[in-house]
Amino acid sequence: MKFILECVDCGRQYDTMMYLCPQCAQNNDESHPPRGVLKTLYDYQKIKSKSFRRLQSESFLDLLPLSSLKSLSYLRIGNTPLYKNKITEKDIASHELYLKDDAQNPTFSYKDRASGLVCAYALEQGINTIIAASTGNAGSSLAGIGASQGQRIIIIVPASAPAAKLLQIAMYGAIIVPVKGSYDEAFDLSMQATEKLGYYNRNTAYNPLTIEGKKTASFEIYAQLGEQVPERIFVPVGDGCIIAGVYKGWEDLLQLGMISRIPQIIAVQAAGSSSLVKNLDRAIFLAEEPDTIADSISVKIPRNFYMAKKYLKTYQGDAILVSDREIQQAAGQLAQNYGIFSEPAAASAFAGYLKYRATREIGENSRNIVMLTGSGLKDIAAFRDTVKIPQAIKPDLTELEAMMRGDI
């Protein structure tokens, strides 16, 4: 292999593809995050001979667990826009706000980065059937990318997942399996199917290549900022896979000597689903039942907890909790002030940014990135209580004028 896998818990290294470190995974149980999650490493000394621009021109193949770029879907995944805004509001230090809009991916979410890589790796290995558990975005992503590759996709979802996401999965032709239970129960069922039926598994963290797909956003941000490192990045957090991926991208650049520091990364989690953030400083992990409108980050047991925690502690990250009300308000501000309609999970990152700048020092001229990870059209039901659609009027100018005056 062109890469090795290293256990984030014990440090053992493996030169064959696997899901979890077999030593650390022995005592895993369903009430705790899994031990033995693996990190993908490359021959950084060899890659150092290339400049960042050369790596970029080769689509970072040297830093991906693939043999050829031809294995990737023809759909355009990644290279999403980074919108710059100058914030000069009263009583707030002037700074730069950048919105990384990953709703521009083929299935309208950040998850396409991981699905694209997993599907490409499966193609190279002659694997045709891939299974995953999902609250919706990972499932629709895998279904869509898999459809473009001619692969058989099985998605296990909570029956309570947003209807738009279930419809999207079904439209792509995947085998959709709704379960009467939570995401965590869907995850456990998909794991049993992998063990007993031999399906290739795309699950967050369990498959180490998901992190490798998600790290590509960091390479893009570095390029889009003219090979500069931002001060901080706000990332929505559920399982902890996206934030680990963002960290991994910057860590790869650090290993190559291309940067001298990693940006401060802020983990933003819904207060109603805060098992990752609340356990960062606990000696013993305690799970909490999730209750939030942000379904994409509604998780009882964050599957990539230990890797995410290690990254946050190693590189002095920070964490913020935001309420559902703050998420809804942030989504409204994003849409009305910036023209971007984000789903609740994505809007939580913007809510975290708003809360951070209201309570902490943001830093004059600092560059602040907000990761917007999914389209608002994925879950319109979450905003029905916050948006009022006027009653219809007659096609009459008088009634239109009355409406404009606020009389009707």
Rosetta blueprint (number, residue, H / E / L):
1 M L
2 K L
3 F L
4 I E
5 L E
6 E E
7 C E
8 V L
9 D L
10 C L
11 G L
12 R L
13 Q E
14 Y E
15 D L
16 T L
17 M L
18 M L
19 Y L
20 L E
21 C L
22 P L
23 Q L
24 C H
25 A H
26 Q H
27 N H
28 N L
29 D L
30 E L
31 S L
32 H L
33 P L
34 P L
35 R L
36 G L
37 V E
38 L E
39 K E
40 T E
41 L E
42 Y L
43 D L
44 Y H
45 Q H
46 K H
47 I H
48 K L
49 S L
50 K L
51 S L
52 F H
53 R H
54 R H
55 L H
56 Q H
57 S H
58 E L
59 S L
60 F L
61 L H
62 D H
63 L H
64 L L
65 P L
66 L L
67 S L
68 S L
69 L H
70 K H
71 S H
72 L L
73 S L
74 Y L
75 L L
76 R L
77 I L
78 G L
79 N L
80 T L
81 P L
82 L E
83 Y E
84 K E
85 N E
86 K E
87 I E
88 T L
89 E L
90 K L
91 D L
92 I L
93 A L
94 S L
95 H E
96 E E
97 L E
98 Y E
99 L E
100 K E
101 D E
102 D H
103 A H
104 Q H
105 N L
106 P L
107 T L
108 F L
109 S E
110 Y L
111 K H
112 D H
113 R H
114 A H
115 S H
116 G H
117 L H
118 V H
119 C H
120 A H
121 Y H
122 A H
123 L H
124 E H
125 Q L
126 G L
127 I L
128 N L
129 T E
130 I E
131 I E
132 A E
133 A E
134 S L
135 T L
136 G L
137 N H
138 A H
139 G H
140 S H
141 S H
142 L H
143 A H
144 G H
145 I H
146 G H
147 A H
148 S H
149 Q H
150 G L
151 Q L
152 R E
153 I E
154 I E
155 I E
156 I E
157 V E
158 P E
159 A L
160 S L
161 A L
162 P L
163 A H
164 A H
165 K H
166 L H
167 L H
168 Q H
169 I H
170 A H
171 M H
172 Y L
173 G L
174 A L
175 I E
176 I E
177 V E
178 P E
179 V E
180 K L
181 G L
182 S L
183 Y H
184 D H
185 E H
186 A H
187 F H
188 D H
189 L H
190 S H
191 M H
192 Q H
193 A H
194 T H
195 E H
196 K H
197 L H
198 G L
199 Y L
200 Y E
201 N E
202 R L
203 N L
204 T L
205 A L
206 Y L
207 N L
208 P L
209 L H
210 T H
211 I H
212 E H
213 G H
214 K H
215 K L
216 T H
217 A H
218 S H
219 F H
220 E H
221 I H
222 Y H
223 A H
224 Q H
225 L L
226 G L
227 E L
228 Q L
229 V L
230 P L
231 E L
232 R E
233 I E
234 F E
235 V E
236 P E
237 V L
238 G L
239 D L
240 G L
241 C H
242 I H
243 I H
244 A H
245 G H
246 V H
247 Y H
248 K H
249 G H
250 W H
251 E H
252 D H
253 L H
254 L H
255 Q H
256 L L
257 G L
258 M L
259 I L
260 S L
261 R L
262 I L
263 P L
264 Q E
265 I E
266 I E
267 A E
268 V E
269 Q E
270 A E
271 A L
272 G L
273 S L
274 S L
275 S H
276 L H
277 V H
278 K H
279 N L
280 L L
281 D L
282 R L
283 A L
284 I L
285 F L
286 L L
287 A L
288 E L
289 E L
290 P L
291 D L
292 T L
293 I L
294 A L
295 D H
296 S H
297 I H
298 S L
299 V L
300 K L
301 I L
302 P L
303 R L
304 N L
305 F H
306 Y H
307 M H
308 A H
309 K H
310 K H
311 Y H
312 L H
313 K H
314 T H
315 Y L
316 Q L
317 G L
318 D E
319 A E
320 I E
321 L E
322 V E
323 S L
324 D H
325 R H
326 E H
327 I H
328 Q H
329 Q H
330 A H
331 A H
332 G H
333 Q H
334 L H
335 A H
336 Q H
337 N H
338 Y H
339 G L
340 I L
341 F L
342 S E
343 E L
344 P H
345 A H
346 A H
347 A H
348 S H
349 A H
350 F H
351 A H
352 G H
353 Y H
354 L H
355 K H
356 Y H
357 R H
358 A H
359 T H
360 R L
361 E L
362 I L
363 G L
364 E L
365 N L
366 S L
367 R E
368 N E
369 I E
370 V E
371 M E
372 L E
373 T L
374 G E
375 S E
376 G H
377 L H
378 K H
379 D L
380 I H
381 A H
382 A H
383 F H
384 R L
385 D L
386 T L
387 V L
388 K L
389 I L
390 P L
391 Q L
392 A L
393 I L
394 K L
395 P L
396 D L
397 L H
398 T H
399 E H
400 L H
401 E H
402 A H
403 M H
404 M H
405 R H
406 G L
407 D L
408 I L
